Amino acid sequence: MKEYDVVIIGGGASGLTAAISSARKGAKTAIMERLPRVGKKILVTGNGRCNFSNASLKRKNYHGTNPAFIGYVFSQFNGLQIQEFFEELGILYKEEEDGRIFPRCDQAGAILDVLRFECLRLHVEALCDREVSTISNEDGQFKIQFQNGEEFLSRKVILTAGGKASPQFGSNGSGFALAEKLGHKIIDPYPSLVQLKLEDEYLKHLKGIKVDARVSLYADESLIDAREGEVLFTEYGISGIPVLQLSRYVHHPEIRNKSMNLHVDLFPEIQFYDLKKQLIDRFQRLEYKSIEDSMIGLINKRMFLPTLALAGIDRTKLSSNLSGAEIEKLTHQLKDRKFVIKGTLSWRDAQITAGGVATEEIEDRTLESKIVPGLYFAGEVIDIHGDSGGFNLAWAWASGYVAGMHAASSILGKKKIKRRRISNVQSAFANATARQARNNHDKREE
Ligand SMILES: Cc1cc2nc3c(=O)[nH]c(=O)nc-3n(C[C@H](O)[C@H](O)[C@H](O)COP(=O)(O)OP(=O)(O)OC[C@H]3O[C@@H](n4cnc5c(N)ncnc54)[C@H](O)[C@@H]3O)c2cc1C
């Protein structure tokens, strides 16, 4: 039976960096992947552009039962090191709005290719089209079995099988079943970074409209969170980055049984009374027009009918005849339009999984199981999820790298690892210094 030092189950983002760090330490490493090729999900990230990290990886952008769990991982492989890791493999990158980091070529395929080539260079074996069905541990050695009956042995196993989100890209929840069989507790998984389903009689009018808005999520009339940015109305409800960010609350165990509403503010840049005053001026100036005509240029035309209907205003009425109370109601509809949240789209549409293997049963420094020595976890399979903005891939790369490093170190001895870690830090430092010098030089040239 074939034997490895480190076997990685799942060739996604975290599995690939785990394989690279393990093999860089000299461990005989293999990736087992259920799909015909590794990294399928990476190709669709960031709309095919791969928002692979964020310039500011903060704890507040991570969620789960214990978000502080991320601390040790990022202290060993931080945002700068993620960027340098990819830069060393050939990726030029750029920073966009809100610190989102993308490859400069805007191609997710480039990120996957450099990871694949590094695995090849390091002789990592990628065994694709193989779904791991059982992991057993006997006398400190792991036996890994596939659905097709094949078996392998390994001294260490890293479980990087992802969660349940977007199963069409590989992560079908089998990682949770494997962890559970080995005795781990799974925090109830639920879909996150997913579009919201709304209940509203006017949705068909709004479908296709894109607006810059502030969206606020309320549960039993209490404000839970609010985000701003471009949102898109659809036939089922609403989408867009601010909506995806709020979606993580919808299935949260403490909230899911409450009645939930989404309040949409079409004028987040203006206070309620300033907007009301502007409307009064507007309708006085356009007093000769119907209220409907005088709204042209104020908001998207397809929003007139629902907005006026909900404000209880006859759209044919002359602007000059609008009462103060009617303008107040109209201002409410523009600043605080309420929609009933019916739920979210399905796992298929979700970008990430909230919940997963309980962090209390994993060593936060090494990512080794506290229950099964020699078993490690990384990526989305763990009960950690991030906001939209590159935080999830950053977690996947960093936790994968750290798990691979510790799994290999525990076999190959501490001395060697210590020496290599120092040289890694030195090269990271040298790169940062060189980059700074380049920037200073460019500024002088300008
Ligand atoms: C459409 C979309 C867009 C996204 N965009 C971004 C973005 O721009 N920025 C960002 O930060 N995050 C983004 N994400 C989230 C990010 O892709 C994930 O958080 C990240 O890929 C998780 O990495 P992972 O390695 O933990 O799991 P995955 O990438 O899910 O990889 C798990 C792998 O394990 C394999 N596997 C599962 N079970 C088994 C088994 N039993 N045996 C063998 N193999 C198995 C799967 O086939 C898969 O290849 C996006 C997600 C989606 C779906």
The ligand as an ORCA input file, in Angstrom:
! r2SCAN-3c Opt
* xyz 0 1
  C     -18.536     31.824     -6.498
  C     -17.553     32.043     -5.379
  C     -16.778     33.188     -5.375
  C     -15.876     33.420     -4.323
  N     -15.084     34.527     -4.379
  C     -14.173     34.738     -3.394
  C     -13.263     35.827     -3.483
  O     -13.184     36.533     -4.492
  N     -12.438     36.041     -2.417
  C     -12.434     35.233     -1.313
  O     -11.675     35.489     -0.378
  N     -13.260     34.160     -1.228
  C     -14.107     33.881     -2.250
  N     -14.907     32.778     -2.192
  C     -14.770     31.856     -1.033
  C     -13.512     30.980     -1.205
  O     -13.469     30.473     -2.515
  C     -13.508     29.825     -0.205
  O     -13.649     30.318      1.100
  C     -12.208     29.020     -0.310
  O     -12.059     28.503     -1.622
  C     -12.204     27.880      0.690
  O     -11.065     27.102      0.456
  P     -10.966     25.625      1.023
  O      -9.706     25.062      0.486
  O     -11.156     25.621      2.472
  O     -12.213     24.847      0.410
  P     -12.610     24.596     -1.113
  O     -12.031     25.626     -1.978
  O     -14.057     24.396     -1.114
  O     -11.873     23.233     -1.467
  C     -12.239     21.998     -0.922
  C     -11.785     20.912     -1.879
  O     -11.955     19.646     -1.273
  C     -12.495     18.740     -2.204
  N     -13.190     17.694     -1.440
  C     -14.286     17.839     -0.678
  N     -14.600     16.674     -0.079
  C     -13.655     15.777     -0.487
  C     -13.442     14.390     -0.238
  N     -14.236     13.690      0.588
  N     -12.389     13.758     -0.844
  C     -11.558     14.453     -1.688
  N     -11.731     15.767     -1.974
  C     -12.755     16.421     -1.367
  C     -13.399     19.594     -3.060
  O     -13.667     19.024     -4.324
  C     -12.593     20.888     -3.158
  O     -11.733     20.889     -4.271
  C     -15.792     32.497     -3.241
  C     -16.566     31.334     -3.267
  C     -17.434     31.109     -4.319
  C     -18.244     29.847     -4.338
*
